[in-house]
Every structure is written in structure tokens, then in C-alpha cells.
């Protein structure tokens, strides 16, 4: 009996997560009410969301976790293949292995909704999406961070961390913008060009020389912290 109750609760949570993800992806995080999510998930009890998640922020994080685990499993597969080829020092290959699972989301409607949802989280001032990614305990993300950090070893640590945050912001925003202007599955060649250029651009800004102006600004910031 207890197992059945736990199973039903899990199913209800999943329905709420999927309904919220769809509505958030279509209308924005702040364009949807909790009541609408309850109704879309087939929940008559208006307190269902509060019961299962406690807050809207917790619901947003639940959506992220629900999708992120499967994405990271694909990332681990790509990283394993990269390691077998001895390509762990090839920064572009590392970027590709890390973000190809995100690109693959563009092949399905559910995936496109999640990309748009991520962009909404990225633009929410109360949610630090790059910080969540960099602090993640997901194996694929941890391995990617370590490889990129090693590749950026010549940069001042503060600059390297900022550029890794830019990496998340640039990739998510670019993929979301793509979904707004293209039909997806029927545009494979155009998407391949877009993805290749995106990865080139990411590598370019990760490895760009640090200008004297940036180094001077970094010194001023460091002095204030002391």
C-alpha cells in the first residue's frame, strides 16, 4: 500500500514537472500561474504544487534536475569516447562533448521546450543558472569543468571562472534563440553550420588573450577584496 502511495506521488510530481516545463517554455517563468500548472497537470487540488514542491523556485529546480540527469548521461558518453581517442586536451572537442547533448534537444518538441525553459531561468535575476551548473555534482559537468579549467591554466583564476560562466550563458542563449527562428528537424544542414560556428565561437572567447584593460580592472578588484 505504501509503495502504491509513493508511486502515485512520484507520478503526480512528474506530471506537474512536465506541465510546468511546457507552460514555462511557451510563456515564460513569470507568465504562468501555479493554478494553470495544476490544471494542465490534471490536478483538481489547487494545493498540489505547494504540497509536492513547496515553492516556485523549488519547482524550477525540480524541472532542471529532471532533465539534467539524462542530458549528463549523454555528456558522459561523449567524454568517455573523447578520452579513448586521447582528445582531452583538444578544447574544441571538450566543448563539443559537453554541449552536443544540449544540441540534441533541438530534435524533439520536449527538448526545444527545455532549452527555452533554461533560457528563462538564465534571465531570471533570482536564479543563478551558471552557478548551479558549475557547482553541480553531475559527473559529466564536473569532468567538463576540470578539462576546461586545465585548458585555461594560463589565465588568472578569476578570469577563467568568469569565462566558464559566459560559456553556459552563451550556449543556452544561442540555442534558445535558434529555436525561435528555425523549424528544427527539417533544417539539419543549417543547424550543423550553426552548431559548428557556436563551438568555434565558444573556444575563441575562452582562449582570447586577456587585455591590459582587463588585467588592470582585475588588480583594482583584488585590492578592494584585501
N, C-alpha and C positions, 0 to 999 in steps of 0.2 A: 504493500500500500504506500509506504513511504517513498519507494523507488518511483512509483507511478506519479506521485505528487511532485517529486523532484524533476521528473521528466517533463511534466506539464509546465512547470515553472520555466524550465530551460527552453521549451518550445515558445512560450509566451515572450520571453526575453528576446529570442531570435526574431520573432515576428515584429516586435517593437523596434529592434535594431534595424531591420531591413526597411520597415515603413519609414522610419526617421531618416535613414540614409537616402532613400528615394526622394522624399519631400525636401530635405535639406539641399540635395544636389540640384533639384529643379528650381527651387525658390529661394534658397539661401538660408543660413542658420537662423537669421532673425526674421525670416518671412513666414515662419511656420509656428503654430501654437501647439502646445502639448496636447490639447484636446483633439486637434486634427490628426496628430500622430496616433493617438489612441484609437480614433475612428478608423484610420487607414489600416491599422493592425487588427481590426475587428474586436477591439476591447470595449465592452459596454461600461466597465468600471472606469470612471474618469480618474481614479487614483492609481491606475495600473502602472503608469510610468514612474510615479513617485515611489511606489512600493518596490519596484524592481531596480531602480537606479538612484533614487534619492534627489537628484538634481539634473538640470540640463547639461551641465559640464560633465557629470559622470556618464550621461548617455552618449555624449560626443566621444568621450574616451572609449566607451564600450564599442562604438562603431569602428573606431580606429583599430582597436585590438582585434576585433572580429575579422577584419580584412588583412591586417598587417601580418598576422602569423602565416597565412597561406602565401602571401607575397614573399615573405622572408624565406620560406622553404624553397621557393624557386630561386631566390638570390643565392642561397647556399649551394644549390646545384650548379649554378653558373660559376661560382667561386671555386668549387671543387674542380670543375673542368679546367678553369684557368690555372689552378695550381699544378694540375697534372702536366700541363704544357709548359710550366715554368714561366708563366707570364705575369707573376705577381708584381714585378717591377715596371710593368707597362701600364702607366697611369690611365691611358685611354681604355685599355682592356678592363681595368678595375672599375672605371666609371660605367662602362658598358655592362659588365656583370652585375653591378649594383642596381642599375636603372632599367635594364631590359624587362624585369618583371613588372615594372610600372608601365612601360610601353605596351606590354601585352594586354594590359587592362583595356586599352583602346579598342580591342577586338570584340568586346561584348557590351551590351547596354548596361549591365550591372557594373562592369569595370569603369565605363565612362562616368556613371553616377558617382562612383567612389572617388575618381580623380577630381571631379567638380566639388565633391564634399571636402576633399583635402584642401583645395584652393580656398574654400570658405573658411576652414579652420586657420589656414595660413594668414588670412586677412582679419581674423578676429583678434582684437587687442588683448583679450583676456586669455588667449591660448598661445603658448609658445611651441608651435609645431616643430621648428628646427631643434629646439632644446629637447623636446620629447624624443626626437629621432636620435640625437647624439647621446642621450642618456639611456637609450633603450637597452634592454637585456636580451634582445633578439640576436641570435648568433650571427646571422648574415650581416646585419648592420654593424655589429661590433667588429667583425673581421674587416669590413669595408673601411670603417673609420681608422682602424690600425694601419691598413695598407696606404690609405691616403695620407695619414699623418707621417708615415715613414717617407713617402714621396715628397712631402713638403718640409722635410727636415731642415732645409737651409733657411726657411722663413722664421721670423720671430714667432714664438708660440701664439701670441695674441692675434697676429695676422692670420696664421694658419687656421685657428679656430673660427675666426670671422668668415674666412673663405669657405669653410665647410658648412657654415650656416647659409651662406649665399648659395652654395651648391643645392641644398634642399629647396630653398625658395625659388631658385631659377628653374629647376627641373619641374617642380609641381606646377608653378605658374605657367610655364611654357606648354606643358601637356594639357592643362585645363583650357588655355586659350585655343589650342589646336582643336579640341572637341567642340568649341563654339563655332568654328568656321569650316569644319570639314565633316563629311558624312561617315567617315570611319572605314568600315570593311572594304568598300569599293575603291579606296584610294591608297592601296598598298605602295605603289611606287613613290607617290608624293610623300607618304608618311616615312618611307625609308630615307628619303632625302632629308626630311625634317629632323628625324632622329639622329642621323649621322652628323648633321650640322650642329645639332644641340650638343651632342657629346664632344665634338671638336671645340665648341664654344666654352663648355664647362672646363675642359682641360686647359684651354687658353687662359681663362681668368684664374684658375687655380695656380698656374705656374707663372703668371705675369710678374715681371720684376717689381720689387717694392720701390716706389719713387722716394726721392728725398723728402718730398712734402709729407708723405705718409709716415716715414720714419721720424720726422720732426714732430708730427702730431702724436705719435706713439710715445715719444720721450716726454711730452708735456703731460699726457695721461698718466704715465708711470710715476712722474714726480708728484702728481696730486694724490696718488694712492699711498705714497710713503708717509 
